[in-house]
Amino acid sequence: MLNRQLADFGLPRAIAWIALPPIFVSLSLYLFYKTAFAQYIYTLIAASLTANFTGTDRNDFLRSCFKIGDYYRVRLGENILVVLPFLIFLICKNCIASAGILLALATATAFISFKNKLRFIIPTPFYKKPFEFISGFRKMWPALLCCYLVTIIAIVVHNFNLGVVALTAIFLLCISFYQEMETGFYVRVFLLTPHQFLKQKIATAAWQASLLTLPAAIALGICYPPHINIIGLFFCLGHIYLATAICAKYSAFPQPIALPQVILLVAGILFAPLLILIIPYFYIRSLKKLNNFLR
């Protein structure tokens, strides 16, 4: 499945499998370099990945395919495989306790069954403007909760940089909500021109992202008044990156966002001055793509 997703993404499998290990190690080293709480954040990230395998529909399907013993072996095997790179890195960093906790969590979640009738819909403040933030919030609320917890930790231990990392992470989660591409039908229902459509999408995203990021930004501003300018800068940059991601999404419409768009988007995030060229490029391409669906 992962190989098929890489192919759909436009990335050759050989290049992906060669590039992923050094990218993973580089990002891991950067996280441990930036904060003393890296092992805890690292463990939470790895544990959250195994949570993706606990969906009711997915596990009902696996139960229908395997005998009960094979089912648990499959679940345990996939959980261990997912956290294995994190375990190896934690052990190399001599974070044995965190590695043990992560292994225990990965093992435990393989045997937890959510096949019950206690199902509820998480309420969101985004119901008037579907769909990205509604579905994204309901899928990623544990990660958002972790970001808020990291913000609280940053305030308690007087680590402003850690708080900025948490604020940035919330914006990155908001950007990830726009990975899913809707069909042309859900664009045609808007009686708007392509320019009006993009303007409305960006305005909606700015309002909804503000609902998620303002609590962390305000808390940091109250506790770190001398750094209010830095907080405001990251807040504004987050909204600019979000608008860029929306334009990048529709620059490929109705096809899923491909590798060239991702490379340009990442380049803009890593080197902000490039956005002067990247945003107009994505915006003009989006207008051309949407012109076939909106008149």
C-alpha positions in Angstrom: 0.0 0.0 0.0 2.8 2.4 0.8 4.5 1.6 -2.5 1.3 2.4 -4.4 0.9 5.7 -2.5 4.5 6.6 -3.4 3.7 5.9 -7.0 0.5 7.9 -6.9 2.5 10.7 -5.3 4.9 10.7 -8.3 8.0 9.6 -6.3 9.9 6.6 -7.6 10.0 3.8 -5.0 13.8 3.3 -5.2 14.5 7.0 -4.6 12.0 7.2 -1.7 13.3 4.2 0.2 16.9 5.4 -0.2 16.0 9.0 0.8 13.7 8.3 3.7 16.3 6.9 6.2 18.7 9.9 6.0 15.7 12.3 6.1 14.4 10.5 9.2 17.7 10.6 11.0 18.3 14.2 10.1 14.9 15.3 11.4 15.4 13.3 14.6 18.8 14.8 15.2 17.4 18.3 14.7 14.6 17.7 17.2 17.0 16.4 19.8 19.3 19.4 19.1 16.5 21.9 19.5 14.9 20.9 22.8 15.7 18.9 26.0 12.2 17.4 25.8 12.9 15.7 22.5 12.6 12.2 23.8 9.1 12.8 25.2 7.9 14.5 22.0 9.6 11.8 20.0 7.8 9.1 21.9 4.4 10.8 21.5 4.9 11.2 17.8 5.8 7.5 17.4 2.9 6.4 19.6 0.5 8.5 17.7 1.5 6.7 14.5 0.3 3.4 15.9 -3.0 5.0 16.8 -3.7 5.2 13.0 -4.1 1.4 13.1 -6.8 1.3 15.7 -9.7 2.4 13.6 -12.8 0.3 13.9 -13.5 -0.2 10.2 -9.9 -1.2 9.5 -9.8 -3.7 12.3 -13.2 -5.2 11.5 -11.8 -5.8 8.0 -8.7 -7.4 9.3 -10.8 -9.7 11.6 -12.8 -10.8 8.6 -9.6 -11.7 6.8 -7.6 -13.5 9.5 -8.1 -16.0 12.3 -8.0 -14.3 15.7 -4.4 -15.5 16.4 -3.1 -14.3 13.0 -5.0 -11.0 13.4 -3.2 -10.2 16.6 0.2 -11.2 15.1 -0.5 -8.9 12.2 -1.5 -6.0 14.4 1.6 -6.5 16.7 3.9 -6.8 13.7 2.7 -3.6 12.0 2.9 -1.7 15.3 6.5 -2.8 15.9 7.5 -2.1 12.4 6.2 1.5 12.5 7.9 2.3 15.8 11.1 0.4 15.1 13.1 3.4 13.6 12.1 5.5 16.6 13.1 2.7 19.0 16.5 2.3 17.4 17.1 6.1 17.5 16.0 6.3 21.2 18.3 3.5 22.1 21.2 5.1 20.2 20.5 8.3 22.2 20.5 6.2 25.4 16.9 7.0 26.2 16.2 3.5 27.4 13.2 4.4 29.5 11.4 6.2 26.7 12.2 3.3 24.3 10.7 0.9 26.8 7.5 3.0 27.2 7.2 3.3 23.4 7.6 -0.5 23.0 5.0 -1.1 25.7 2.5 1.3 24.1 3.0 -0.2 20.7 2.4 -3.7 22.1 -0.6 -2.7 24.1 -2.4 -0.9 21.3 -2.1 -4.0 19.1 -4.4 -5.8 21.6 -6.9 -2.9 22.2 -10.2 -3.4 20.5 -12.4 -0.5 19.7 -15.1 -2.8 18.4 -17.9 -1.4 20.6 -21.0 0.6 20.2 -19.7 3.7 22.1 -19.3 5.9 19.0 -19.6 9.6 19.1 -18.9 12.6 16.9 -16.4 15.1 18.2 -18.1 18.5 18.1 -16.1 21.2 16.2 -16.6 24.9 15.7 -16.1 24.4 11.9 -19.4 22.9 10.9 -20.6 26.0 9.0 -17.6 25.8 6.6 -16.8 22.2 5.6 -14.8 20.2 5.0 -11.1 20.4 5.6 -11.0 21.5 9.2 -13.9 19.3 10.2 -12.3 16.1 9.0 -8.8 17.2 9.9 -9.7 18.2 13.4 -11.5 14.9 14.1 -8.6 12.9 12.8 -5.8 14.9 14.3 -7.2 16.0 17.7 -4.7 13.9 19.7 -1.8 15.6 17.9 -3.4 19.0 18.6 -3.8 18.1 22.2 -0.1 17.2 22.3 0.8 20.6 20.9 -1.2 22.3 23.6 0.5 20.2 26.2 3.9 21.0 24.8 2.9 24.7 25.0 2.0 24.3 28.7 5.3 22.5 29.3 7.2 25.3 27.5 5.5 27.9 29.8 6.1 25.9 33.0 9.8 25.3 32.3 10.3 28.8 30.8 11.4 27.5 27.4 10.1 30.1 24.8 11.7 28.2 21.8 9.7 25.1 22.7 6.5 27.1 22.8 7.2 28.5 19.3 7.8 25.0 18.1 4.4 24.0 19.4 2.7 26.9 17.7 4.4 26.1 14.4 3.4 22.5 14.8 -0.3 23.5 15.1 0.0 25.5 11.8 1.7 22.5 10.1 -1.3 20.3 11.3 -3.7 22.9 9.8 -1.7 22.7 6.5 -2.0 18.9 6.5 -5.8 19.2 6.6 -5.6 20.3 2.9 -3.9 17.1 1.7 -7.3 15.5 0.7 -8.6 16.6 -2.7 -12.4 16.9 -3.1 -14.1 15.9 -6.4 -15.1 18.4 -9.0 -18.7 18.2 -7.9 -17.9 19.8 -4.5 -16.3 22.7 -6.3 -19.1 23.2 -8.9 -21.6 23.8 -6.1 -20.0 27.2 -5.5 -21.5 30.0 -7.6 -18.2 31.8 -7.6 -15.5 32.7 -10.0 -12.1 31.0 -9.5 -10.7 34.2 -7.8 -13.7 34.4 -5.5 -13.4 30.7 -4.7 -9.8 30.9 -3.7 -10.4 34.1 -1.7 -13.2 32.4 0.3 -11.1 29.3 0.9 -8.2 31.3 2.2 -10.4 33.5 4.4 -12.1 30.4 5.8 -8.8 28.7 6.5 -7.4 31.9 8.2 -10.4 32.1 10.5 -10.5 28.4 11.4 -6.7 28.1 11.9 -6.9 31.1 14.2 -9.4 29.3 16.4 -6.8 26.5 16.8 -3.6 28.6 17.1 -4.8 31.7 19.1 -5.0 29.8 22.5 -1.3 28.9 22.2 -0.2 32.3 20.8 -2.1 34.2 23.4 -0.7 32.1 26.2 2.8 32.6 25.0 2.2 36.3 24.6 1.0 36.7 28.1 3.9 34.7 29.6 6.6 36.1 27.3 5.7 39.8 26.7 9.2 40.7 25.5 8.8 38.2 22.6 5.4 39.3 21.5 6.9 40.5 18.1 8.4 37.0 17.5 5.0 35.4 18.3 3.2 37.7 16.0 5.8 37.0 13.2 5.3 33.2 13.5 1.5 33.7 13.6 1.5 35.8 10.4 4.0 33.4 8.7 1.7 30.4 9.6 -1.2 32.1 7.9 0.9 32.9 4.8 2.1 29.2 4.6 -1.5 28.0 5.0 -2.6 30.3 2.1 0.3 29.0 0.0 -0.7 25.4 0.7 -4.3 26.1 -0.4 -3.1 27.6 -3.7 -0.7 24.6 -4.1 -3.6 22.2 -3.6 -5.8 23.7 -6.3 -2.9 24.2 -8.7 -3.1 20.5 -9.3 -6.9 20.2 -9.1 -8.7 17.8 -9.7 -5.6 15.6 -9.4 -4.0 15.1 -6.0 -1.1 17.4 -5.2 2.0 15.9 -6.8 5.7 16.0 -6.1 6.6 19.3 -7.9 4.0 21.2 -5.9 5.3 19.6 -2.7 8.9 20.5 -3.5 8.0 24.1 -4.1 5.8 24.3 -1.0 8.6 22.9 1.2 11.1 25.2 -0.4 8.8 28.2 0.5 8.5 27.0 4.1 12.2 26.5 4.5 13.2 29.8 2.7 10.4 32.3 3.2 11.6 34.9 0.6 10.9 32.4 -2.2 7.2 32.8 -1.4 7.3 36.1 -3.4 7.6 33.9 -6.5 5.9 30.7 -5.3 2.6 32.2 -4.2 1.8 34.0 -7.6 2.8 30.8 -9.5 0.5 28.6 -7.5 -2.3 31.2 -7.6 -2.2 31.6 -11.4 -2.1 27.9 -11.9 -5.0 27.4 -9.5 -7.1 30.0 -11.4 -6.5 28.0 -14.7 -7.3 24.7 -13.1 -10.5 26.0 -11.4 -11.7 27.8 -14.5 -12.8 24.4 -15.9 -15.1 23.9 -12.9 -16.2 27.5 -12.0 -17.6 30.0 -14.4 
